[in-house]
Amino acid sequence: MDAYLQEIKLAVANRESVIVLFTDIHAALGASQIIQQELKIIPQVLYRKQPKELEIWSLIKQADFSVVLGTRSSIFAPVNNLGLIIVDQEEDQVYKQEQVPHYHIREVALMRAEIEGARVIFGSHSPSLESFYLVQNGQLEYQSISSASAYPQVKVIDLRRLAYAERKSKTLFSKFLIDAVASTLAQKGKVLLLINRKGFATSAACHNCGVALKCPRCNINLVFHFDEEKLKCHHCNFKISVPKICPNCNTGYIKYSGMGTEKVESELARIFPQARLNTDIFVETGSVIKNQQVNFDLIGVLAIDNSLNRVDFRAAEKTFNLLMGLTSLTSKSIIIQSANVNHHCFQALIKHEPQLFYQEELKQRKQLNFAPFKHMILVRLRGENLEKVKQAAGDLFARLNIIKTTSLKMLSLNPGQPAQLRGNFYYQILMRATSAQKASHFLKLHLKETHFSGIIVTVDVDPI
């Protein structure tokens, strides 16, 4: 924040407006207090559904210059004499607008700065691959700011090489991690165990017929929450009480698999009955990295391979960003459990050389023609009738595929990910383009001719 304060002070001295973007409103409000205390400036804070929102936007528009803090949509604040845009934690996925109109803060900030002659600062503990690529090409200047705290020791436990007894017991924690937790607790230290899934079990299925219990609106596995004795969908508000017997065959009992935060807490209570949860040991998801006010003596990372092995070409980058965020929460020790210890994501962390990750990831992306070297474009079709959506997607794919163009390369036609969400069915057409502008022009031209009753078509460039 100190670096931001210096830049804001300089801009205000020149009577220039400043827009500072944060990942959530709590961070923006916290920054507002710091700016008032340190710079004696009262900034305007913008966020969705705030009281008197229109009045605040009007005040900003009328002022000669303003300091505006806010979340994603604040990039469009109607400031006068814009001199500086700051994007905090620019690698965060929240900066991509997933609903129409699709946009990414990075692109909007750079475009607005170019139009209005302003400067842009991207702050991050682990820059996005797109920003790192711009640095390599000389389009952005990179400046490293040393952390006040020491970099922790990072160790990766190979789950494939555990002792036979450990593998047979299917324990959530390796013996090495258990010993490290016990040692930290003995020294009155604080422990954080991170697992990026909520609930007790991530899947509930019949032991007899094998049918998994799914959300009827999203067709996604329901998550078992032990404390509430409910099965919940994490994509919509659907929830049901836990059935005594299988609703499909009426004979089998429900078997649970997978693990979330509640299961980890339950196992910790068994192994360390003397420890107090959320006082001595904290069990959290990835959102914990947004709280920079806490510090731990030991951080253990569980089930990280679920994140690393997702069907997503950005999976390694997202995992690396999460783990780098954890290094700001401890200066002592991080223990990661994985069956893929040689992955460049982990090796870069162990050696404290982030460039190793970026270089290898860029090499792989270039070989596969993925972002940032090419633009990926998703045309999504959604509707309440599965057959209509499937037919419309097939017709559109065939129509676009026969048009000769160098702007776009058609790659695939598949059900959406997820294929059903909140009562709608999804299909998607994946394309690759060298120029986003040319591809956009091509799609605008040809999608105008497309009319499907009861079906909504959207275009997303560089989906997250």
N, C-alpha and C positions, 0 to 999 in steps of 0.2 A: 504493500500500500504506500510505502514511503516514496517509491519511484513515481507512482501515480500522482501523489500530492505535489511533487516538484513540478511535474509537467502541467498540472491543473493551475498551479500558482502562476506559472509563466504565461499561460494562455489568458488567464483573467487579467494579469497585469497589462496585457496587450488588448484588453477589452474584446476578447474572442470568446465565442461560445464553446462549451465542452459537452460532449455526450459520453457517458460512461455506462457500459452495459455489464450486467451481472447475470449469473445463471439462475438466481432466484431473488425474490423480493426481500428476504431476510438479509441477504448479503448487501443489497442496495441500501436498505434502511440502516444497517450497521455502518456502511461507508458514509452515509449522510451525517451521522453523528460525529465521525472522525473528521470530516471536512469542516463541519461547523466549529469543532474544537480547535483544530490546527490552523485553518485558514480564515476563520471568522466569516465564512460565506454560508448563506442559507441556500442549498441547492433545491431544485424541484425534483420530486421523486414521482416517476410514472410507472403504473402497472395496470393490468387489466382489472376492470370492475372496481376501480377505486372510487371513493366518494368525490363528487365534484370534478370528475375527470375532464369534462369539456372545458370547465372554467380554468383548470390548470394549463391545458393545451393553449387556451386563448391568451393567458398571461405570458407563456413562453413566446408565442408568436409576436406579441406586442413589445417585448423587452428588446433593448439594443443587443444585449448578450446575456446568456444564461449558462448555468451549470446544471445539466440534467442527468439524473441517475435513474436507471430502470432496467427492466427485463427486455426481452427480444424486440418487441414492437417499438420500443423507445428510439430505435435507430431512425425512425421516421419523424421524430420530434421536430416541430417547425421553428427551429432556432434561427436567429439571425447572426451573420458573421461567424459561421462555423470555423473554428481553428483546430479542433482536436477531437478525435474519436478514440476511446479506449475500450477494448473488449477484454474483460477479465476471464481467464480460463477458456480461451478461444477454442480449445479442442472439444469442449463439452457438446454432446449431441443436442442439447436443448436449444442451441442456436439455429437449428434447422427447423423451419416452419413446415410441418408435415401435412397441414391442410392447405387447401387452395386459398390464396395464391402461394405456391411453393417458393421459398427463398432461403438463402443461408446468409446469416449476419456477416460472415467474412466477405462475401461477394458484394453485398449491399454497402458495407462500410468502405471498401476499397473504391467502389463506384462513386459513392457520394463524396468521398474525400477528393477524388480526381475532379469531379464536377465543380466542387466548391473551394478547391485549393486548400484543403485541410490536411493535417497529419493524422496518421493512424498508428496506434500502439496495440499490439496483440500481446497479452500477458498469459503465461502458461507455465506449469511445472513440466509439461511434456507436450510440445507443439503438435498440432495435427500434421499429418503427412503432407497435406496440401500446402500448409504454411512453410514447412521445412523445404519443400520443393521450390517454392518461390524464393526462399533464401538462397538455395543453391544456384538458382538462375539469376541472382542479383536483383530481383524485384523487391525483396524485403531485406532490411538490415537486421542482423542477429546480434543481440547483446545479452550476455549471461550475467546474472546477478547472483552472487554467492549467498548461500543460505547462512543464517546466523547459527543454526544448529548443525551438528555433525551428521554425516551420511551414515545410516545404520548398516550393520552387517547383514547381508542377505544370504540365506542358505535355502537351497531347494532339496527337499527330501524326495528321493526316487521311489514312488509307490510300487514299482515293479521289482524292487530289490529288498523289500521288507522281509523280515524273518518269517518263516513258514507259519509260526503261531499267530503272528499279526495278520497275515493274509487270510488265514483260516477263520479267524474271529470276526473278520469284516468290520473292524473297529473304525470309527470315524477319524481317530487321531493316531498318528504313528507314535511309537514309544518315545522317539526323540522329542516330539512336540509335547507329549505329556510330561516328560521330565523337565522340559524348558518351562512349561506353565507352573509346575510344582516349585521349581527353583525361584521363579519370579514372585510367586505368592509368598514363599517363605521369607523373601526379602522385602515384603510389604509393597511390592510393585503392582502396577496395573497391567492387565492383559486385554488385548482386543483379538477376538476371533472373527474373521470375516467370511461370510458365505453369502453369495449374491442371490439368495432365494429366500422368500418368506414362507411361513407356515411350518408344519411338522413333516408332512410327506408331500411330494410333488405329483404322486400318481396313486389312484385308488382303483383297484380292479378286483373282479370276482375270482376267488381261488379255484372255483369249479369250472366256469365257462370261459374265463379269461377276459370278459368284456370290461373295458375301462369306463369309469364314470366320467362323462364329459358334459360341458356346458351346452345346453340345447340351442343357445343363441350364437355361440362361437365355435362349437365343436372342438374345444380344447380341454385337456385334462383338468379336472377340478383338483384344487389343492386342499389337503386336509389341515385344518387348524384345530389343534388339540384343545387349547384353552376354551374355545367356543363350542367345540364338538360340531363343527360345521365343515361342509365342503364348499369351497368358494372358487369362483372364476376371477382371475386377476386382470381380466380384460373388460369385464362389465360388472354389474352389481348382482349377478345371479348367485344365490347360495341356497343350500339345502341342509337339512339335518342329516347326520350320518345314518345311513340305513343299516338295520340289523342284519338283513340278508340281501342277497343280490336282487335288484329290481328286474333283472333280465331273466334269470332262471329260477328265482325263488328258492334256491337250495343252498348255494354257496355263501361263504362268509367273505367279507371285504378284506383284501390284503393290501397293505400300504407299502410303497417303495419310494426311493429318492429321499433327499433330506433338505430341510430348510432350517431357518433360525431356531424354530421351536424344538426340533429334534436335537440340535446341537446343545441347546440349553438343558434339555432333559438328560443328555449323556454327561454333561458337565456336572450336573447335580449329583449324579451317581458316582462319578470318579472323584470329585472334589466337594464332598458334602459340607465342608467347613467354609467354602468360598461363597461370597455373596455376589449374585448376578447383578450386573449394572452398577456395582460398587468396586469389586475386585476384578471380576471378569465381565467384559462387555461382548455381546454377540450382536453384530450389526451387518447390514448390507452395504453396498458400495456408496450409499448416500452419506456415510460417515465422513468421507473425505471433504465434504462441504463444511464440516465443523472444525475449523482450524484452532479452536480454543482448547481442544483436548490434546493430551499427550500420553503416550503409553510406553511402558518398558519393554513390552513384547507384543508383536503382532503375528498371529498365525493365520494363514490363508488356506481355506478349505475348498475343495471341489472347483478349483480354478480352471480345470480342463473343460468343464462344461461351457465356460465362456470362450476358451481358446479354440474349441472344436466346433463351434456353431457354423452353420452353412451361411457364411457371410464373409466376403473378401476383406472386410474391415475388422474381423474378429481379433486378429493379433494386435492391431492398433488400439482397439478399445480395451483389450486386456492390459496392454502395456500402460495406457493412460491411467487405468484404475490402480495398478500396482505402483506407478510412480507417485500417484496421489497419496498412497499410504506412507511413502518415505518421508512425507512432511509431518506425519503424526508420531514419529518415533526417531530418536537418534541412537537407539541401541540395537534392536534385533528384529528382523523379519524372517519368519520361517514359512516357506511355501511348500505345500504338498502337491506333487504332480507326477504323472507318468510320462512326461515329455521334457525331462530336465535339460536336454540339449537345445531346446528351442531358443532362437535368437532373442526372444522376448525376455527370457530368464537370464541368459548369459549377459545381456546388456545391463541388467539390474545388478547381478553379482559383481561385475567388474566396474560398475558405476561409470559406464561409457554409453550413454544413450545413442551416440552416433552409430554404434554397432547395430542397434535395432533399426534405425532409420535407413542406413545404407543397405542392409539386407532386405528390408521390406520394400524399399524402392526398386531394388534389383528384381524382386519377384513380381511386383506390380507391372514393371516395364515388360517383362517376359510375357505376362498374361494380358497386356493391353488394358489394364485397369487404371482407375484414377490414382494419381493425378495426371497420368499420361494421356488418357482418353476419358471422355464423358460417358457415364452409364445413364441410360434414360429408361424409365419405367412408365409405360402407359397402362393404367389400371382401369378395369371395368368392374362396376359393382351393381348389384341389384338383388331383389328379394327372390327371384326365380332362378335356380341354378342352371337349368337347361337353357334359358334365354341368355344368361350371361356367358355360358360356355359357347353357345352358337355365335353370339355377337363377337366374342373375342377371336374365335376361329375365322370368321368372315373378315374382320379387320386385319388380322395377321396376314391372311392370304392376299388381301387387296394391297397392303403396303409392301408385301414381299415381291410383288411382280413389277413394282415401279422401280425403274433404274435410277439410282441416285448414288452419289459419292458422299452425301451428307450423313447417311445412316447405314448401319449394318444390322440387319435383323438377326437376333441371336436365339431367342426361344419364346415359346408360348407355354405358360404353366399356370396351375392354380395359384392364387395369391398366398403369401406367407404372413398371417394365416389365411386359409382358404375360406373361412367363414368367421364373421365378426359382427356381434351385436345385431344378428338377424339378417345380415347381408352376405351374399356370396361374392367372392372376388376371383378374377382372373387377371393375369398380367402379361404384358408383352415386353420383353427385355431387348434393348437396342444399345448399340455402341456408336459414338460419334466423335470425330476429331474436333469439330467446332460446335459448341452449344448453340450459337446464334443461327448457323445454317440449319442445324437440326430442328430448332424451334420454328424457323420459317417454313421448313418442309412439312412439319406436323400441323401447324396452323392451317396451311393450305389444304391439306388432304383430310384433316379431321372435320373441316367445315362441311364436307360432303357426307359425313357420318351422322345418321340419326337412328338411334335405337330406343324404342319405346320402353320406359321404365328402367333404363340403364344409364348410369352416370359414368362418364369417361374423364379421367384426370391424367395429367402429364407431370412427372416428377423427374427433374434433372439432378443427377448425382445424389440419389437417395442415400440416407444414412442407415 
